[in-house]
Amino acid sequence: MSEYNYQMLQSCLRSYGSVAVAFSGGVDSTFLLQAAVDTLGKDHVLALTAFVDAMPQREKDEAEAFCQKRGIRQIPCAVDVFTIQGFAENPPDRCYHCKRALFQTFLEVAHRHGITTVVEGSNLDDEGDYRPGMRAIAELQIESPLRKAGLTKQQIRTLSKEMGLPTWDKPSFACLASRFAYGEPITKERLAMVETAEQILFSMGFAQFRVRVHGQGSGTVARIELPPEEFGRLMADENRRLVYEQLQQLGFSYVTLDLKGYRMGSMNEMIEKK
């Protein structure tokens, strides 16, 4: 089935002729970028990467390294997300406003390079969660060839492994703004707190995690999400003390472990899905 879906993907890509790929360096966009290069050739593919405060430096570096190693044209698109109405205020539809601004920028850059089609990497599994950003994608007529081809996340990982892509087993990632409870303001300083906190867990060898933020000032809580099988390692005395002390130094008043474990979109659990 994966091979059939991949052929459908190639058919979609060929119909565009040339594409600008919204490239974050994650599993889906890396697979899409490589599929586009393999199908259309490097001269007809452009990688557009958003360089924003809500994207960790580690992710930016990995995206750049991938393109440099494979000789793929990449344009970093610097966008000040704090100029986007609705971003700092962090309403439930924050992602809509942010996606619309980012993809408008992508469209402008793509058109300047003679490319009329911008594609993004959402897959078939993304249709289930609360994703207001998809409304912006539809409004701007951004193409989603992975969804059109019926590719699921697992199929993308399987095909990525067969293609030798380094991201085939990369943990899922979302922008740092998704770590904040809706309605609580987002600032550059708070984004930096989250990025550093997650880098601490990454440097300790944890792979799939989130550091969610609740409250402000003296009541700021870091809610750590990990797969349940990783609970024991975090709670080992040395690791527990290290994480607690370092996150307190960053400005978190309280550090907690979410007993439900890691799951995507946990901040959406408290809002009505539309």
C-alpha positions in Angstrom: 0.0 0.0 0.0 2.8 2.4 0.8 4.3 2.0 -2.7 0.9 2.8 -4.3 0.5 5.9 -2.1 4.0 7.0 -3.0 3.2 6.7 -6.7 0.1 8.8 -6.1 2.4 11.4 -4.3 4.7 11.5 -7.3 1.7 12.0 -9.6 0.6 15.0 -7.5 4.1 16.5 -7.6 4.5 16.1 -11.3 1.2 17.9 -11.8 2.7 20.9 -10.1 5.8 21.1 -12.3 7.8 22.9 -9.7 7.3 23.4 -5.9 8.3 25.4 -2.9 8.3 23.0 0.1 7.5 24.4 3.6 10.4 22.7 5.2 10.8 22.4 9.0 13.2 19.5 9.1 10.6 17.2 10.7 9.6 13.7 9.5 6.8 14.8 7.1 8.4 17.8 5.5 11.8 16.1 5.1 10.1 13.2 3.3 8.1 15.5 1.2 11.1 17.6 0.2 13.1 14.5 -0.7 10.2 13.0 -2.7 9.9 16.3 -4.6 13.6 16.4 -5.4 13.5 12.7 -6.5 10.4 13.3 -8.7 11.0 16.8 -10.1 14.8 17.3 -9.8 16.6 19.9 -7.7 16.2 22.7 -10.3 12.4 22.6 -9.8 12.3 22.4 -6.0 12.9 25.1 -3.3 12.9 24.5 0.4 11.4 27.4 2.5 12.2 27.3 6.2 10.6 29.6 8.7 13.2 31.1 11.1 11.1 32.2 14.0 11.4 32.5 17.8 9.0 29.5 18.1 11.4 27.2 16.3 14.3 25.8 18.4 17.8 26.6 17.1 18.5 22.8 17.0 15.7 22.3 14.5 16.9 25.2 12.3 20.4 23.8 12.3 19.2 20.3 11.3 17.1 21.7 8.5 20.0 23.7 7.1 22.4 20.7 7.4 20.0 18.5 5.5 19.7 20.9 2.6 23.4 21.6 2.5 24.4 17.9 2.5 22.0 17.1 -0.3 22.6 20.2 -2.4 18.9 21.4 -2.1 18.2 25.1 -2.5 16.9 26.5 0.8 15.8 30.0 1.7 15.4 30.9 5.4 12.4 33.0 5.9 12.8 35.2 9.0 9.4 36.2 10.4 8.8 38.1 13.6 5.8 36.2 15.0 5.2 38.9 17.6 4.0 41.2 14.9 1.3 38.7 14.0 -2.0 39.7 15.5 -3.2 36.9 17.8 0.1 35.2 18.4 1.3 36.7 21.7 -2.3 36.8 23.1 -2.4 33.0 22.4 -6.1 32.4 21.7 -7.3 28.9 20.8 -7.0 29.8 17.1 -3.5 31.2 17.5 -2.2 28.6 15.0 -4.5 30.0 12.3 -3.1 33.5 12.5 0.5 32.3 12.6 0.1 29.8 9.8 -1.6 32.4 7.6 1.2 34.9 8.1 4.0 32.4 7.6 2.5 30.9 4.4 1.7 34.3 2.9 5.4 34.9 3.3 6.2 31.5 1.7 3.9 32.4 -1.2 5.6 35.7 -1.8 9.1 34.2 -1.7 8.1 31.3 -4.0 6.6 33.7 -6.5 9.7 35.8 -6.6 11.6 32.6 -7.6 9.1 31.7 -10.3 7.3 29.0 -8.4 3.5 29.2 -8.1 2.9 26.1 -6.0 3.7 25.9 -2.3 3.3 22.5 -0.6 3.2 21.5 3.0 3.7 18.2 4.9 0.5 17.4 6.7 -0.5 13.8 6.4 -3.7 11.7 6.6 -3.4 11.3 10.4 -3.5 15.1 10.9 -7.1 15.3 10.0 -8.3 14.0 13.4 -6.9 16.6 15.8 -7.9 20.2 16.5 -5.8 22.1 13.9 -7.0 25.6 13.2 -3.8 26.2 11.1 -5.3 23.9 8.4 -8.0 26.6 7.8 -5.2 29.0 6.8 -3.7 26.4 4.5 -7.0 25.9 2.7 -7.7 29.7 2.4 -4.3 30.3 0.8 -4.7 27.3 -1.5 -1.5 25.7 -0.2 -1.2 22.1 -1.5 -1.0 19.1 0.8 0.2 16.3 -1.4 0.8 13.8 1.4 -2.8 14.0 2.4 -3.9 13.8 -1.2 -1.9 10.7 -1.6 -3.5 9.2 1.5 -0.1 8.8 3.3 -0.2 8.1 7.1 2.5 8.9 9.5 3.6 5.3 9.8 3.8 4.9 6.0 5.9 8.1 5.8 8.3 6.7 8.5 8.5 3.4 6.7 9.2 5.0 3.3 11.7 7.5 4.9 13.6 4.5 6.3 13.7 2.9 2.8 14.9 6.1 1.3 17.7 6.4 3.9 16.4 9.7 5.4 17.8 10.5 8.8 14.4 11.6 10.1 12.6 8.3 9.7 12.6 7.7 13.4 12.8 11.3 14.5 10.3 12.1 17.4 7.3 14.3 16.5 7.8 18.0 16.9 5.5 21.0 17.1 6.3 24.7 17.4 7.2 25.9 20.9 4.1 28.1 21.1 2.1 24.9 21.4 3.6 24.4 24.9 1.5 27.3 26.4 -2.0 27.0 27.8 -4.4 28.9 25.6 -5.1 32.4 26.9 -1.7 32.8 28.7 0.5 35.3 26.9 3.6 34.2 24.9 6.8 36.2 25.1 10.3 35.8 23.7 11.5 35.2 27.2 9.0 32.4 27.9 9.7 30.8 24.6 13.4 30.8 25.5 12.5 29.2 28.8 10.7 26.3 27.1 13.4 25.8 24.5 16.1 25.6 27.1 14.0 23.3 29.3 13.4 20.9 26.5 17.1 21.1 25.5 18.0 19.9 29.0 15.8 16.8 28.5 17.2 16.3 25.1 20.8 16.4 26.3 19.9 13.8 29.0 18.9 11.4 26.2 15.2 11.7 26.3 13.7 11.7 22.8 10.0 12.2 22.9 8.8 14.8 25.3 7.1 18.2 25.9 7.5 20.8 28.6 4.1 22.5 28.8 3.7 25.8 30.6 0.8 26.8 32.9 0.6 30.1 34.9 2.8 33.1 35.0 5.2 34.8 37.4 5.6 33.2 40.8 3.1 30.5 39.9 4.6 29.2 36.6 4.4 25.5 36.3 6.4 23.3 34.0 4.4 20.1 33.2 6.7 17.5 31.7 5.2 15.0 29.3 7.2 11.7 28.7 6.2 8.3 27.4 5.2 6.3 30.6 8.1 3.9 30.0 10.5 6.8 30.6 9.0 7.8 34.0 11.4 5.7 36.0 14.5 7.2 34.3 13.3 10.8 35.0 12.4 10.0 38.6 15.8 8.5 39.4 17.1 10.7 42.2 20.0 12.2 40.3 17.9 13.0 37.2 15.0 14.2 39.2 17.1 16.7 41.2 18.9 17.9 38.1 15.8 18.6 36.1 14.1 20.3 39.0 17.0 22.5 39.9 17.8 23.5 36.3 14.2 24.3 35.4 13.8 26.3 38.6 16.9 28.3 37.6 15.1 29.1 34.3 12.2 30.6 36.1 9.7 27.8 36.7 8.3 27.9 40.2 7.0 24.3 40.1 8.1 21.3 38.0 5.7 18.4 37.6 5.4 15.1 35.7 2.2 14.5 33.8 1.0 11.0 34.8 -1.0 10.5 31.6 2.3 10.6 29.7 3.3 12.2 26.4 0.6 12.8 23.8 0.3 15.3 20.9 -1.9 18.3 21.4 -2.6 17.9 25.1 -3.4 21.6 25.4 -6.4 21.0 23.1 -8.0 18.7 25.6 -9.5 21.6 27.5 -11.1 23.3 24.6 -14.2 22.3 22.5 -13.1 20.8 19.2 -14.6 22.6 16.2 
